[in-house]
Amino acid sequence: MKNAKLSKKLNGAAIRKICGNCLRFEALTADSGKCRLKGKVVGSSDSCDKFADDVKLLNSKDGWYVIVGSDSIGPYSYLQDIDAVEASQRLGVSIKDVFRAKMRAYREPSNPIELDDSFELSSMTVRPVFNGLSRKIHPAIGVIDDIAYVSVTLPCIVQRENGTAERELPFLITSNRQKILCNHEVLSKLRLQLEYRVVSFENRWSLESIKAFIASAAKVDPVQVYLIVKEAWKTYIEFDNDIIYDFLTLWSIGTYFFHLFNAYPYVYIGGLKRSGKTKVLTVASLICFNAVFSNNLSTSAIFRLIQSGRCTLLMDETEKLAHKDRASELRNLLLSGYKRGAKVYRTEKTGRDRLVPEAFEVYCPKMIANIQGIEDILEDRCITIIMKRGKNKAIINSEPSSHDVIWQEIRDSLYILYLTYWKEIKEEYDKFSDVCAVNDVSDVSTDIPGQISDREKELWKPIISLASFFDKYSSLRTQTTQTSQTTLTRAIIHFALQKINEKRVENITETGELILVQTLLEMVQNDGYYKIKDIKDVMAQKFDEEQKWLNTRWIGRALKRLGFTEKRRLGTGREYFFKKQEILDLAQRLGIQEESGATLTQEASNDEEARTCWICGRPIIEVFEEYTFEPSTGKPCHIKCLRKVTDSQRKIQQDHGMLKCQFCGRYFGARKDLELHISKMHHQNKLTEESDQEPEKTAD
């Protein structure tokens, strides 16, 4: 009865005051009660947290604390300073609970956080972490913490309580010759997590080669790898130009490195029937990284293979891509997927039948083959190779077999090449990007022949960087004409110029706006008004047959798109006002030159002697890189390299009081070095200066 009277006496406010968390309370006295969760007596100011048995670790600004209920010990400077045995004895919990709490803390961010940063909800605690929980890695191939890795499938024996079983599990083989199981628990200990779901490909790296690589018994020579890949192309495909073998060799090798680059070019294979287009795709499928054919794949499967496998996409008989109103999903994939970071959004159905937008990564190497050709926008992302029917019966009748051991040897070598030399290839690419970057050197101007566009540079940089890497190990010579040979890098540059020039000529020949600008270049010799009808008549003469779309209305709209708006209407029709300088500026922006008979290839071939930067020692790729001549020596050098040297010398002068040359501005540590420099480089300038300072002699 006493307890019943006491219960009536305690109102709702008193009960809530006893336990602020769960409100589960059986009143005993006015100031105490029995917790229904733990069965312990609690006071009026207590809560369930005081009697909790779970162990928590808190990293505060003072250090690490071990907390059990309302009891705690600490602070500890470092997590490893916490002794599980001592903590369990002092807090009255099991050693295992303390140890598990430490393991959880190792996987959590180490930056100190405050309890106020947490948000207590009904069924969970939310704590924002601004330094990230785990770093994401790609499940197929990539680089993390300056370590490269590739994904493979290894046979394993899995032991469980109910017995053992054989299973194939995904592993990461790293450049420091380690193997990591792609398992959430294993990766969590390394504070890693997979960015996408693992896609199970057929193992393209042999188990024997993987084992030898991990044991440091497998090594490759870059030049030999290059030659064996090129020989494979020459065995099955016939081209009339040897440089195409070099290009396809570099491109197929680059499929293992493409994720290191900002962009990677597509390859379009065109030609007549039975010219070998499908065979080119077949050879590429046996060499390239995670190569897949798209003939029998749905678009959703293609999106997922590219995102999770970073595969090389090979597309055969893609005539439908020539029409903009068909295959819109594939078209979006192709138009965006040549550049790193490109994503395409598609609507996906969730488990609750809800449609939500999802982003797919679509950047990967792609090779396209058909007869009809491809649209202009897609072709702008491609390097085009037109096949001809072969004459060599031995090559025509040869068919690549996937069971031939040579393909496994090639892929084994390419995997090892990637894990061993990825950093050097990345450095070559970064060097190329640095010297191509826009800089603020004000007194230097360069004229890039033909005004090569940024996209053309972007597409060719990976191929030229790979060629430069292989040339570094051996001067690979390739036949470019019947009488001369040149280094691989120089040959690829000439091939790039040839392809760029072909594309530009084709654009000028087939694109209406470009033909219009070319017409204006011929007609507008003085500033003034010109009739649209006259422009149409001159432009029509540039076509072999009548173009029904070419009329005064189309020309008026095209002129508006090109930025010409000043016009007037007379009785004989409309006239537009043009300035000669504006026409020249527009033509320069579009890469159109006045008739001069010179081409990009001719301009590049006029200077047969390759220039070399005297600062970094690398060849100067004149068409793609900005360079100048050092004032004091007259030697060529990259603008980027010259600025680095100038900045370094200026810093040395400021820090150590170096002596500055009054003629060229270079700095020297000793006066004798400065005088020797002036005597060699500026002797004539010194004599002129001394003669100017010498007093005039007067007659007696």
C-alpha positions in Angstrom: 0.0 0.0 0.0 2.8 2.3 0.7 4.2 1.9 -2.8 0.8 2.4 -4.3 0.3 5.6 -2.4 3.8 6.7 -3.4 3.0 6.0 -7.1 -0.1 8.1 -6.9 1.9 10.8 -5.2 4.6 10.9 -8.0 3.2 12.7 -11.0 4.4 12.5 -14.7 7.0 15.2 -14.3 8.7 13.3 -11.5 8.8 10.1 -13.6 10.3 11.9 -16.6 12.9 13.5 -14.4 14.2 10.1 -13.2 15.2 9.0 -16.7 15.6 11.4 -19.4 16.2 8.8 -22.1 13.8 5.9 -21.9 11.2 7.0 -19.3 11.1 3.3 -18.1 10.8 3.6 -14.4 9.2 1.8 -11.5 8.9 4.2 -8.5 10.4 3.0 -5.2 10.6 6.2 -3.1 10.2 9.9 -3.7 13.9 10.2 -4.9 14.6 6.8 -6.5 13.2 4.1 -8.7 14.0 0.9 -10.5 15.2 1.0 -14.1 13.2 -1.5 -16.1 16.1 -1.9 -18.7 18.9 -2.7 -16.3 17.0 -3.7 -13.2 19.1 -1.2 -11.1 18.0 1.4 -8.7 18.4 4.9 -10.1 18.3 8.3 -8.5 16.1 11.3 -9.4 18.9 13.0 -11.4 20.2 9.8 -13.2 19.7 8.5 -16.7 20.3 5.1 -18.3 23.7 6.2 -19.7 25.1 6.0 -16.2 24.5 2.3 -16.0 25.5 1.3 -19.6 27.8 -1.7 -20.0 29.1 -0.9 -23.5 32.6 0.6 -23.8 33.1 3.8 -25.8 36.3 5.7 -26.8 36.2 9.5 -27.2 38.9 11.5 -28.8 38.7 14.9 -27.3 41.0 17.9 -27.4 42.7 16.7 -24.2 43.2 13.1 -25.5 41.6 9.7 -25.6 39.0 8.7 -22.9 37.6 5.3 -22.2 33.9 5.7 -21.1 31.6 3.1 -19.6 28.3 4.6 -18.4 29.1 7.5 -16.2 32.6 6.3 -15.4 35.7 7.2 -17.5 39.5 7.0 -17.4 42.0 9.1 -19.3 43.1 11.1 -21.0 45.6 9.1 -23.1 47.8 10.9 -25.6 47.6 8.1 -28.2 45.1 5.3 -28.9 47.8 2.7 -28.5 48.6 3.9 -25.0 45.3 2.5 -23.8 45.9 -0.8 -21.9 42.9 -3.1 -22.4 43.7 -5.1 -19.2 44.1 -2.1 -17.0 41.0 -0.3 -18.4 38.8 -3.4 -17.9 39.9 -3.8 -14.3 39.3 -0.1 -13.5 35.9 0.1 -15.2 34.6 -3.4 -14.4 34.1 -4.6 -18.0 35.6 -7.4 -20.0 38.9 -7.1 -21.8 37.3 -8.1 -25.1 34.9 -5.2 -24.9 37.8 -2.7 -24.5 39.7 -4.3 -27.3 36.7 -4.2 -29.7 36.2 -0.5 -28.9 39.9 0.2 -29.8 39.4 -1.6 -33.1 36.4 0.5 -33.9 38.3 3.6 -33.0 41.2 2.7 -35.4 38.7 2.7 -38.3 37.2 6.0 -37.4 38.7 9.5 -38.1 41.4 10.4 -35.6 40.7 14.2 -35.5 39.4 15.3 -32.1 35.6 15.7 -32.0 33.2 17.1 -29.5 30.1 15.4 -28.1 28.2 18.4 -29.2 28.9 17.4 -32.8 26.6 14.4 -32.5 22.9 14.4 -33.2 20.8 12.0 -31.1 17.8 10.6 -32.9 15.2 8.1 -31.8 17.1 5.0 -33.2 20.6 6.3 -34.1 23.3 8.8 -33.4 24.5 10.9 -36.3 28.0 12.5 -36.2 29.3 14.5 -39.2 32.9 13.9 -40.1 34.6 16.6 -42.2 37.8 14.7 -42.9 36.1 11.7 -44.5 35.7 8.2 -43.2 37.3 6.1 -45.8 38.9 6.8 -49.2 37.2 5.4 -52.2 39.1 3.3 -54.7 38.1 2.0 -58.1 37.4 -1.7 -58.2 39.2 -2.3 -61.6 42.4 -0.2 -61.8 43.8 2.9 -60.2 46.3 4.7 -57.9 46.0 5.3 -54.2 48.6 6.8 -51.9 51.2 6.7 -54.8 50.6 3.0 -55.2 49.1 1.6 -58.4 46.9 -1.5 -58.4 44.9 -3.7 -60.7 42.0 -6.1 -59.9 42.3 -9.8 -60.6 40.3 -12.9 -59.6 42.2 -15.6 -57.7 41.0 -19.1 -56.8 40.8 -19.5 -53.0 39.9 -22.2 -50.4 37.4 -20.8 -48.0 37.2 -22.4 -44.6 34.0 -22.2 -42.5 32.4 -24.0 -39.6 30.5 -26.3 -41.9 33.5 -27.2 -44.0 35.7 -25.9 -46.8 34.9 -24.7 -50.3 36.7 -23.4 -53.4 35.8 -20.0 -54.6 37.1 -17.3 -56.9 37.5 -14.0 -55.1 38.6 -10.5 -56.3 42.0 -9.2 -55.2 44.0 -6.1 -55.7 47.6 -6.6 -56.9 49.6 -3.5 -56.0 52.8 -2.0 -57.5 54.6 -2.7 -54.3 53.9 -6.4 -55.0 51.2 -7.0 -52.4 47.8 -8.7 -52.7 44.7 -7.3 -51.0 41.4 -9.1 -50.7 38.5 -7.0 -52.0 36.4 -7.5 -48.9 34.7 -4.8 -46.9 36.2 -5.9 -43.6 39.7 -6.1 -45.1 39.4 -2.7 -46.8 37.9 -1.1 -43.8 41.0 -1.8 -41.8 43.0 0.1 -44.4 40.3 2.9 -44.3 39.4 2.1 -47.9 36.1 1.4 -49.6 35.2 0.4 -53.2 33.7 3.2 -55.2 31.6 0.9 -57.3 30.5 -2.8 -57.3 33.1 -5.3 -58.5 32.4 -6.7 -62.0 33.7 -10.2 -62.5 35.8 -10.3 -65.7 37.5 -13.3 -67.1 41.0 -13.2 -65.7 43.2 -11.6 -68.3 46.4 -11.8 -66.2 47.7 -15.3 -65.8 48.1 -16.8 -62.3 51.7 -17.8 -63.1 52.6 -14.2 -64.0 50.8 -12.8 -61.0 52.7 -15.2 -58.7 56.0 -14.3 -60.3 55.3 -10.6 -60.0 54.5 -10.8 -56.3 57.6 -12.8 -55.8 59.7 -10.1 -57.6 60.7 -12.7 -60.2 58.8 -11.0 -63.2 60.2 -7.9 -64.8 59.7 -6.4 -68.3 61.7 -4.3 -70.7 59.6 -1.4 -72.0 61.1 -1.6 -75.5 60.5 -5.3 -75.8 56.9 -4.9 -74.7 56.4 -2.2 -77.4 58.0 -4.4 -80.1 55.9 -7.5 -79.3 52.7 -5.5 -79.3 53.6 -3.9 -82.6 54.6 -7.2 -84.2 51.1 -8.6 -83.2 49.4 -5.8 -85.1 51.7 -6.3 -88.1 51.0 -10.1 -88.2 47.3 -9.8 -88.6 46.5 -6.3 -90.1 47.9 -4.8 -93.3 48.3 -1.0 -93.5 50.0 1.0 -96.3 51.7 3.3 -93.8 54.0 1.9 -91.1 53.3 4.7 -88.7 49.7 3.4 -88.2 51.2 0.3 -86.6 53.1 2.6 -84.1 49.9 4.6 -83.4 47.8 1.5 -82.7 50.5 0.0 -80.6 50.7 3.1 -78.4 46.9 3.4 -78.2 46.4 -0.2 -77.2 49.2 0.0 -74.6 47.6 3.3 -73.3 44.4 1.5 -72.4 46.2 0.3 -69.3 47.2 3.9 -68.4 44.3 6.0 -69.7 42.9 6.7 -66.2 46.1 8.7 -65.5 45.3 11.1 -68.4 42.8 14.0 -68.6 41.5 12.7 -71.9 42.0 9.7 -74.2 41.1 9.7 -77.9 38.7 7.4 -79.6 39.8 5.5 -82.7 37.4 5.3 -85.7 38.1 2.5 -88.2 36.4 3.1 -91.6 36.6 1.5 -95.0 34.9 -0.7 -97.5 33.6 -4.2 -97.0 36.2 -6.9 -96.3 38.9 -4.4 -95.6 39.7 -5.8 -92.1 37.7 -3.5 -89.8 36.4 -6.3 -87.6 39.8 -8.0 -87.5 41.2 -4.7 -86.1 38.7 -4.8 -83.3 39.4 -8.5 -82.7 43.2 -7.9 -82.3 42.4 -4.9 -80.0 40.1 -7.1 -77.8 43.0 -9.6 -77.3 45.5 -6.8 -76.2 43.6 -3.9 -74.6 42.7 -3.6 -70.9 39.3 -5.3 -70.0 38.2 -5.2 -73.7 34.5 -5.9 -74.4 32.5 -6.0 -77.6 29.2 -4.1 -77.5 27.3 -5.9 -80.3 25.2 -8.0 -78.0 25.2 -5.8 -74.9 22.3 -3.6 -73.7 23.0 0.0 -73.1 22.5 -0.5 -69.3 25.2 -3.2 -69.3 27.6 -1.0 -71.2 27.1 1.8 -68.7 27.9 -0.5 -65.8 30.9 -2.2 -67.5 32.5 1.1 -68.2 31.9 2.5 -64.7 33.0 -0.6 -62.7 35.5 -2.2 -65.1 37.1 0.8 -66.8 36.9 -1.4 -69.9 38.0 -0.7 -73.4 34.8 -0.5 -75.4 34.9 -2.0 -79.0 31.9 -1.2 -81.2 31.4 -2.9 -84.6 28.8 -2.1 -87.3 27.6 1.2 -85.7 25.9 2.6 -88.7 23.0 3.8 -86.6 25.4 6.3 -84.9 25.4 8.3 -88.1 21.9 9.4 -87.3 21.3 11.9 -84.5 17.7 10.7 -83.8 18.8 7.1 -83.0 20.7 5.5 -80.3 20.5 8.6 -78.1 21.9 6.8 -75.0 24.9 5.5 -76.8 25.4 8.9 -78.4 25.5 10.6 -75.0 27.9 8.0 -73.8 30.3 8.5 -76.7 30.1 12.3 -76.8 31.0 12.6 -73.1 33.3 9.6 -72.5 36.5 10.8 -74.0 37.3 13.0 -71.0 38.1 12.1 -67.4 35.3 12.8 -64.9 32.6 12.8 -67.5 29.3 11.4 -66.2 26.0 10.5 -67.8 22.8 10.5 -65.8 20.2 7.8 -66.3 17.0 7.1 -64.4 17.2 3.8 -62.4 14.4 1.9 -60.6 15.0 1.3 -56.9 13.8 -1.7 -54.8 10.7 0.2 -54.0 9.9 0.8 -57.7 10.9 4.5 -57.4 12.7 6.1 -60.3 15.7 8.1 -59.3 18.5 9.7 -61.4 21.9 7.9 -61.1 25.3 9.1 -62.4 27.5 6.8 -64.4 31.2 7.3 -65.1 31.7 6.9 -68.9 35.3 7.7 -69.4 37.2 4.9 -71.1 39.0 4.1 -74.4 36.7 3.3 -77.3 37.2 2.0 -80.8 34.4 2.3 -83.4 34.2 0.5 -86.8 31.6 0.9 -89.5 31.2 1.6 -93.2 28.8 4.6 -93.3 30.9 6.9 -91.1 30.0 8.9 -88.0 28.6 12.3 -87.2 30.9 15.4 -87.1 30.6 16.0 -83.4 31.7 12.4 -82.6 34.4 12.4 -85.2 35.9 15.4 -83.5 36.8 13.1 -80.6 38.3 10.4 -82.8 41.5 9.7 -84.6 40.4 8.3 -88.0 42.0 5.4 -89.8 40.6 4.3 -93.2 41.2 0.7 -94.1 42.1 -0.5 -97.6 41.7 -4.1 -98.8 45.0 -5.9 -98.4 47.2 -7.4 -101.0 49.4 -9.6 -98.7 47.6 -13.0 -98.8 49.5 -14.2 -95.7 48.1 -11.4 -93.6 44.7 -11.5 -95.2 44.2 -15.2 -94.5 45.6 -15.1 -90.9 43.0 -15.0 -88.2 43.8 -14.2 -84.6 42.9 -16.9 -82.1 42.2 -16.2 -78.5 43.8 -19.6 -77.6 47.2 -18.5 -79.0 49.6 -18.1 -76.0 51.1 -15.0 -77.5 48.1 -12.9 -76.4 48.4 -14.1 -72.8 52.1 -13.2 -72.9 51.3 -9.7 -74.2 48.7 -9.0 -71.6 51.0 -10.4 -68.8 53.7 -8.0 -70.0 51.3 -5.0 -70.1 50.0 -5.6 -66.6 53.6 -5.7 -65.3 54.5 -2.7 -67.4 51.7 -0.7 -65.9 52.5 -1.6 -62.2 56.2 -1.0 -62.8 56.4 2.1 -64.9 53.1 4.0 -64.3 54.8 6.8 -62.4 57.3 7.5 -65.2 54.5 7.6 -67.8 52.5 10.0 -65.6 55.6 12.2 -65.2 56.0 12.3 -69.0 52.4 13.3 -69.4 52.7 16.0 -66.6 55.8 17.4 -68.2 54.0 17.7 -71.5 51.0 19.4 -69.7 53.3 21.8 -67.9 55.0 23.1 -71.0 51.7 23.4 -72.8 50.1 25.3 -70.0 49.3 29.0 -70.4 51.8 31.1 -68.5 52.4 34.8 -67.8 55.8 35.3 -69.5 55.1 38.6 -71.1 58.1 39.1 -73.3 57.8 35.9 -75.2 55.4 35.1 -78.0 55.0 31.8 -79.9 53.3 31.0 -83.2 51.8 27.5 -83.1 51.5 26.4 -86.8 48.0 26.2 -88.0 46.6 27.3 -84.6 46.0 23.7 -83.3 43.0 23.7 -81.1 43.1 22.7 -77.4 41.0 19.6 -78.0 43.5 18.4 -80.7 46.3 18.9 -78.2 44.3 17.2 -75.5 43.6 14.1 -77.6 47.2 13.7 -78.8 49.0 14.4 -75.5 48.6 10.8 -74.1 49.9 9.2 -77.4 52.9 11.5 -77.7 53.7 11.1 -73.9 53.8 7.3 -74.3 56.0 7.6 -77.4 58.4 9.9 -75.4 58.4 7.3 -72.6 59.5 4.5 -74.9 62.1 6.7 -76.6 63.6 7.4 -73.3 64.6 3.7 -72.9 65.7 3.3 -76.5 65.6 5.4 -79.6 62.9 3.5 -81.3 63.2 4.1 -85.0 60.3 3.8 -87.4 60.1 4.1 -91.1 58.2 7.2 -92.2 59.3 7.4 -95.8 61.1 5.0 -98.1 64.5 6.7 -97.5 64.5 8.1 -93.9 63.9 7.0 -90.4 63.1 9.1 -87.3 62.5 8.6 -83.6 59.1 7.3 -82.5 58.1 10.6 -80.8 59.0 12.7 -83.9 57.1 10.2 -86.2 54.0 10.3 -84.0 54.1 14.1 -84.1 54.2 14.2 -87.9 51.4 11.6 -88.0 49.4 13.8 -85.6 49.9 16.9 -87.8 48.8 14.9 -90.8 45.6 13.8 -89.1 44.9 17.2 -87.8 45.4 18.8 -91.2 43.1 16.1 -92.8 40.4 16.9 -90.3 40.7 20.6 -90.9 40.6 20.3 -94.6 37.5 18.1 -94.4 35.8 20.5 -92.1 36.5 23.4 -94.4 35.3 21.4 -97.4 32.1 20.0 -95.8 31.0 22.5 -93.1 28.8 25.3 -94.5 29.9 27.9 -92.0 33.6 27.3 -92.7 33.0 27.6 -96.4 31.1 30.8 -95.8 34.1 32.3 -93.9 36.4 31.1 -96.6 34.2 32.9 -99.1 34.3 36.1 -97.1 38.1 35.9 -97.0 38.1 36.0 -100.7 35.4 38.7 -101.2 36.0 41.2 -98.4 39.1 43.2 -99.4 37.9 46.5 -98.0 35.5 47.5 -95.2 32.0 48.0 -96.4 28.6 46.6 -97.3 28.3 43.4 -99.3 25.1 41.8 -100.8 24.0 38.4 -99.5 23.1 37.4 -103.0 26.7 38.0 -104.2 28.0 36.0 -101.2 25.6 33.1 -102.2 26.8 33.1 -105.8 30.5 32.9 -104.9 29.9 30.3 -102.2 27.8 28.1 -104.7 30.9 27.9 -107.0 32.8 26.0 -104.3 30.4 23.0 -104.6 30.5 20.5 -107.5 26.7 20.3 -107.6 23.8 22.4 -106.6 23.1 22.6 -102.8 19.4 23.0 -102.2 20.0 24.2 -98.6 22.2 27.1 -99.8 20.1 30.2 -100.1 20.1 33.8 -98.9 18.0 32.9 -95.8 20.6 30.3 -94.7 23.4 32.7 -95.2 21.7 35.4 -93.2 21.2 33.0 -90.2 24.8 31.8 -90.6 26.2 35.3 -90.5 24.2 35.9 -87.3 25.7 32.8 -85.7 29.1 34.1 -86.7 28.5 37.4 -84.9 27.8 39.7 -87.9 24.7 41.9 -87.1 25.2 45.2 -88.9 23.0 45.1 -92.0 20.6 47.1 -94.1 17.8 46.4 -96.6 17.8 47.9 -100.1 15.5 47.5 -103.0 17.8 44.8 -104.4 18.0 42.8 -101.1 19.9 42.8 -97.8 23.5 43.8 -97.3 25.9 43.1 -94.4 28.7 45.3 -93.3 32.1 43.6 -93.0 35.5 44.7 -91.8 38.5 43.0 -93.3 40.2 42.7 -89.9 37.2 41.1 -88.3 37.1 38.5 -91.1 40.8 37.7 -90.6 40.3 37.4 -86.9 37.3 35.0 -87.3 39.2 32.9 -89.8 42.1 32.6 -87.4 39.8 31.5 -84.6 38.3 28.8 -86.8 41.7 27.6 -88.1 41.1 28.8 -91.7 44.1 30.2 -93.5 44.3 32.3 -96.7 45.4 30.4 -99.8 49.1 30.0 -99.4 49.7 26.4 -100.4 51.3 25.5 -97.1 49.9 22.8 -94.8 50.6 21.8 -91.2 52.8 18.9 -92.3 54.8 21.1 -94.6 55.4 23.7 -92.0 56.5 21.1 -89.5 58.8 19.3 -92.0 60.6 22.6 -92.9 62.6 22.3 -89.7 64.0 18.8 -89.8 66.4 19.3 -86.9 64.5 18.7 -83.7 65.1 21.3 -81.0 66.0 20.2 -77.5 65.4 22.3 -74.3 68.8 23.1 -72.8 67.3 23.3 -69.3 65.4 20.0 -69.0 67.0 18.1 -71.9 63.6 17.0 -73.4 62.8 17.4 -77.1 60.7 20.5 -77.9 57.5 19.5 -79.6 57.3 22.7 -81.5 53.7 22.4 -82.7 52.3 21.4 -79.3 54.6 23.2 -76.8 55.5 26.8 -76.2 59.2 27.5 -76.4 61.6 30.5 -76.7 65.4 31.2 -76.9 67.3 32.0 -73.8 68.5 35.6 -74.2 72.1 35.1 -73.0 72.9 31.8 -74.8 70.5 31.9 -77.7 69.6 28.2 -77.0 66.0 27.0 -77.2 64.1 26.1 -74.1 60.5 25.6 -72.9 58.9 28.7 -71.6 57.9 26.9 -68.4 61.5 25.7 -67.8 62.9 29.2 -68.4 60.4 30.7 -65.9 61.4 28.1 -63.3 65.1 28.8 -63.7 64.5 32.6 -63.5 62.4 32.2 -60.3 65.0 29.9 -58.8 67.9 32.3 -59.6 65.9 35.3 -58.2 65.3 33.4 -54.9 69.0 32.4 -54.7 69.9 36.1 -55.2 67.5 37.2 -52.5 68.6 34.6 -50.0 72.4 34.6 -50.6 73.2 38.0 -52.1 74.3 36.6 -55.5 75.9 38.8 -58.2 73.6 39.7 -61.1 74.8 40.0 -64.7 73.9 43.5 -66.0 73.3 42.2 -69.6 71.1 39.1 -69.2 70.1 39.1 -65.6 71.6 35.8 -64.5 73.0 35.3 -61.0 76.4 34.0 -59.9 78.0 33.2 -56.6 81.5 34.4 -57.2 82.8 37.5 -59.1 85.2 35.4 -61.1 82.3 33.3 -62.4 80.4 36.4 -63.4 83.5 37.9 -65.2 84.0 34.6 -67.0 80.3 34.5 -68.1 80.5 38.1 -69.4 83.7 37.5 -71.3 82.2 34.5 -73.1 78.6 35.6 -73.6 78.7 39.4 -73.6 82.2 40.3 -74.8 81.0 42.6 -77.6 78.5 44.3 -75.3 81.2 44.9 -72.7 83.5 46.5 -75.3 80.7 48.8 -76.5 79.9 49.9 -73.0 83.6 50.6 -72.2 84.0 52.6 -75.4 80.9 54.7 -74.5 82.4 55.4 -71.1 85.9 56.3 -72.4 86.6 60.1 -72.3 87.1 61.8 -75.6 90.7 62.8 -76.4 91.3 66.4 -77.4 94.1 67.7 -79.7 97.0 69.5 -78.2 
